[in-house]
Amino acid sequence: MGTLFAVFFMEEQNTFRFPSVLLIFITYFSGYLYTKYQYTRHFFKILTLNAIAGIFCAFLIIHNHNEIRLLKWFIIVVLGLLYNSFFLDIYIRKIPLLKVFYVGLVWALVNCWLTLPEFSIPIFLISFFFITALVLPFDIRDMKSDTVKTFPMFIGVQNTKYVAYSLIFMSSLISIFYLKPIYAFSFFLASIMSYIFIYFAENKRDDAYFSFGVETCSALPFLFLLIMEYF
């Protein structure tokens, strides 16, 4: 989903290249495996796999891009490690209320910095607000099991939804003024669908509602773009 979200902005900025897409996919997938399996007996296998993936990504960047892209990628990877690594005394996921903004930050950096020659503030804000909003329903899902204070625990489920609505609204508003019309409209449609998924987000819902439904929202801008361009 994160890769398709990045591809949406790459297409809009005319920076689409397959090596970049492959780099982003491997980075996201490796990060997912690292986070999911670091407390299991499979962790060292995953760590080995991630080390190989890291070497391949570095080779991919050096062969297809430049040292600046390599540095950008390395910084984003380090930020990912700081999010949730058991060997750190304090990591981002342990800090109350910070998790949602941190995830939004990392995803935004991939879209506005890693694949572009210069840092794009509008793309950063669109990505940051949108992804932060989509992380909030996961806090609603986990509010009975989380050991760290999250927004639903702090301000309640309904107020958390209001925060998410506001973030998506700001993201959509910026996209209207900055993105090309067809991209802005695609993003607007994705925002409507995201509003719906957030509205019906409840702690009692199945995990599939969040892991498939809410998470798919980040891919919707690109999917709506495909529908409008080719169908």
N, C-alpha and C positions, 0 to 999 in steps of 0.2 A: 504493500500500500504506500509506504514511504517513497519507494522508487517511482511509482506512477505519479505521485504528487510532485516529485522533482522533475519528472519528464514534462509535466504540464507547463512548468515555468521555463524549462529548457526550450520547448517548442515556441513559447511566447517570445523568448529572447533570441531565437534563432541560434542557439548554442547546442542543439542536440547532436550528440556523437555517441555511437554505440559503446566505445570504451568507457565513457563517463557513466553511462547507464549501468554497465556491468560493475564498475567500481562502486557505485552507490548501492546496488543490490547486494553485493558481497559484504559491504560494510554494515548495512542494516541487518542482514541475515546473521552475520557473525556476532553482532551485538546482541541480537535476540537470543541466540544459542548460549552466549556467555551469561546473560542475565537469568535465563530460565534454568540452566543446569549447574550453576556454580555451587549449589548446596547439595548436589547429588554425587553418587559414586562415578558418574560419567564425566565429571568435571575435567579431569586431566586429559581425557580423550578430546573433549571439546576445546581445551586450551591448546592442544597440539594442532587440531584442525584450524583453529583461529590463527595460530602462528604461521601456518602454511598459507592461509588466506591472506594474512598481512603481507607476507613476502611477495605473493602473487600480485596484490594490489599495488605495492611499491613498484614492482617491475612494470605493471600496467601503466602507472603514471609516468615513470621515467621514459618508457618507450613511446608513449602517445602524447605526453604533455610536457611539463617542465618542473624545475625544482620548487617553484612557488606553489604549484598545485600540490606537490608532495607535502610541503610544510602545512598548507591549509588542511589537507586530509589528516595529517598526523595530529594537529591540534584538535580536530573534531573527534578523533578516536580517543584521545586523552580525556576530553570532556565526557565522552561516553563511559570511560572507565571510572571516572570520578562519581558518576551517577549511582552506581551500585556495585561495589567491590568489597568482598568480605574481609580482605586483608587491610582495609583502611579502618582506623578507629571511628572516624565519622565520615560518612559519605552522604551525597545529596539526598538520597531517598530517605535518610533518617531525619532530615531537617523539616520540621512542621511547615506545611503550606508551600514549600519551595518546589516540590517535585513537578507540579503541573507546568510551572513557568520554565523550569530547566529543560523538560522534554521539548517544549515549544521552542526554546532557544536553539537546541541542537538541530532540530529539524529545519528551523529557519536558516541556520548557517549553511546547511547543505544546499538549500535552494538559492540563497542570495549571495553566496560567497564562494563555495567550492567550485561551482560550474561556470561562474562568471568572471570576466577579467577584472571587474571592479565591484566592490561591495554595493548592493542595491538596497537602499533603505526601504522603499515601498514594498519590494518583495519580502524583505525581512519582516516588516510589520504585518503584511497579509498572512504570511506563513505562521508567524509567532502567535498572533491572535487566534487564528483558526485552529491550530493544533492544540494550543492551551485549552481552548474550549472543548475539544474532543477528548482531552484527557480527564476532564472533570467528571463525566459519567462513569468512568472507571473507579473514581474515588467513591461515587455513590454505590457502585457494586460492592466495593471492598470495605465499606464503612464499618461493618460489624467484625471484620477480621484484622483491619489495619491496627498496628501498634503505635503508629505515628499520627499525630493530629492532622486531619485533612479538612478541606473546606466543608464537606457535608457535616462533619462532627462539630465544626466551629460555628457555622452560620446556618446549618440545616439544609435539607435536600432542596427545598423550593428556592431558597436564596442562591444556592449553588447553581441551579438551573438559570436563574436570572443573570448571574455572572457570565455563564456560558453564552446565553443569548446576546448579551452586550458585546462580548468578544467577537462573536460571529458577525454581528452587525457592523462593528468597526472594520473588520476584515473585508467584508463585502463592500463597504463604502469606499475604502481605499482602492479596491480592485476596480471599481467603476471609473475612478478618476485616472488610474494608472495603466491598467491592462488594455490591450486592444479589445474592441467591442465584442467579438465572438468569444474571447477568453473571459471577459468580464461577465458575459451572460452565462457561460458554462459554470463559472464560479458561483454566480447568483443561484443557479439551479441546485448546485451542490449544497449551498448554504441553507436553502429551504429544506432539503432532505435532512440535513444535519439538525436543523431546528426540530424536526419531527422526531428524530431518534432521541434527542436530548429530552424532549417533552415527555416521552414515554419511558425514560430511564428510571427504573426503580430497583431497589436492593433485592427484591424478591425475584427478579427476572433471571432466566437462564443465562449462563455464561456466554452461550452462543449469540445472544442478543448484542452483547458488547464486543466480543472477540470477532464476530463476523459482521454484525450490523453496523455498530458505531465505528469500528475500525475501517470499514469499507468507505466511509464518508471521505476519507483523505484521498481516495482514488477517484471519487466521483467527478471532480473538475475535469480530469483527463478523459474519463469515460463519456461524459456529456459532450466534450469537445469532439471526440471521435464520432459520436452520433450525429452531431450537427454538420460536421465536415464531409462525412461519407454516406450518410443516409438521408 
